[in-house]
Amino acid sequence: MVEKIKDLCRERGISLWMLERELGIGNGVIARWKKSSPRIDSVKLVADYFGVTVDELLEQSHDTA
């Protein structure tokens, strides 16, 4: 999920830090989601920001066959 969020940030020309600040999420929180489970309300904030669903953020792979 973190890589998907990073991809979306790159497409928008923003950093993870900028996204966290914009959404009021603590600094470095999204990067820590690689090792810990995020709060669903935080994931929903990110999904809404990018105009995607939570399911789209949770997709594991770009190459689903």
CORCOR-V466275 format. One record per pair of residues at least 12 apart in sequence whose ideal C-beta (glycine too) atoms are under 8 Angstrom apart, sorted by the first residue. I is the first residue (numbers start at 1). GAP is how many residues later the second one is. D is the distance in whole Angstrom. If there is no record, write none. Layout:
<<I,GAP,D> <I,GAP,D>>
//
This chain:
<<1,32,6> <1,37,8> <1,42,8> <1,56,5> <1,57,6> <2,28,6> <2,29,6> <2,31,5> <2,32,5> <4,52,8> <4,53,6> <4,55,7> <5,14,7> <5,25,6> <5,41,6> <5,45,8> <5,52,7> <8,42,5> <8,44,7> <12,38,8> <16,14,5> <16,15,6> <19,27,7> <19,30,7> <22,27,7> <23,19,8> <23,22,5> <23,23,7> <23,26,6> <25,17,6> <25,20,7> <25,21,8> <29,13,7> <30,16,7> <40,14,8> <43,14,6> <43,15,8>>
//
